[in-house]
Amino acid sequence: MDKKLSWRNSLFIGSMLFGLFFGAGNLIFPVFMGQQAGRNVIPAIIGFLITGIGLPLLGVAGMGLTRSNSVFELSEKVNRPFAFIFTV
């Protein structure tokens, strides 16, 4: 990796990661979830942390570790029909 990202690319990637981890669902859903959970707030928080933070983090790590250029290229490692169906 000798090539550095330009300022524009860094801004684009930063805004995409911000939207991935702090989108409208992560802003509105936790408050609603807390109201609806009642006494089961701890399991609700754990579930939200897994689905709202853990899964997107695994997705970013998966793309980074495999050095894939697209989701199609990443899922093509399973097989080509799966990659087509998965991305559609």
C-alpha positions in Angstrom: 0.0 0.0 0.0 2.2 2.8 -1.2 -0.7 4.9 -2.5 -2.3 7.4 -0.1 -6.0 8.4 -0.2 -6.8 11.9 -1.4 -8.6 14.3 0.9 -11.8 13.8 -1.1 -11.6 10.0 -0.8 -11.0 10.2 2.9 -14.0 12.5 3.4 -16.1 10.1 1.3 -15.1 7.0 3.2 -15.4 8.8 6.5 -19.0 9.9 5.8 -19.9 6.4 4.6 -18.6 4.9 7.8 -20.4 7.5 9.9 -23.6 6.7 8.1 -23.1 3.0 8.6 -22.5 3.2 12.3 -24.7 6.3 13.2 -27.6 6.3 10.8 -31.1 7.3 11.5 -31.8 3.8 12.8 -29.1 4.1 15.4 -30.4 7.5 16.4 -34.1 6.7 16.7 -34.3 3.0 17.4 -32.5 2.8 20.8 -34.9 5.3 22.4 -37.9 3.4 21.0 -36.3 0.1 22.0 -35.8 1.3 25.6 -39.4 2.4 25.9 -40.6 -1.0 24.6 -38.2 -3.2 26.5 -39.4 -2.4 29.9 -37.8 -4.8 32.4 -35.9 -6.6 29.6 -33.6 -3.6 28.8 -30.3 -5.5 29.3 -31.1 -8.2 26.7 -32.4 -5.5 24.4 -29.2 -3.5 24.7 -27.1 -6.6 24.1 -29.1 -7.4 20.9 -28.8 -3.9 19.7 -25.1 -3.8 20.2 -24.7 -7.1 18.3 -26.9 -6.0 15.4 -26.3 -2.3 15.3 -22.5 -2.3 15.9 -21.2 -5.8 15.7 -22.5 -6.8 12.3 -21.5 -3.6 10.5 -18.1 -3.8 12.1 -17.7 -7.4 10.9 -18.7 -6.2 7.4 -16.1 -3.5 7.4 -13.4 -5.9 8.7 -14.4 -8.5 6.1 -14.0 -6.1 3.3 -10.7 -4.9 4.7 -9.2 -8.3 5.3 -10.2 -9.8 2.0 -9.2 -6.7 0.1 -12.2 -7.0 -2.1 -13.2 -4.1 -4.3 -17.0 -4.8 -4.1 -19.6 -6.8 -2.3 -20.0 -8.9 -5.5 -16.3 -9.7 -5.5 -16.4 -10.6 -1.8 -19.5 -12.9 -2.1 -18.1 -14.4 -5.4 -15.7 -16.5 -3.2 -18.7 -18.7 -2.3 -19.8 -19.1 -5.9 -21.0 -16.8 -8.8 -24.7 -17.5 -8.6 -24.7 -16.8 -4.9 -22.8 -13.5 -5.5 -25.4 -12.4 -8.1 -28.4 -13.3 -5.9 -26.8 -11.8 -2.7 -26.0 -8.5 -4.4 -29.4 -8.2 -6.1 
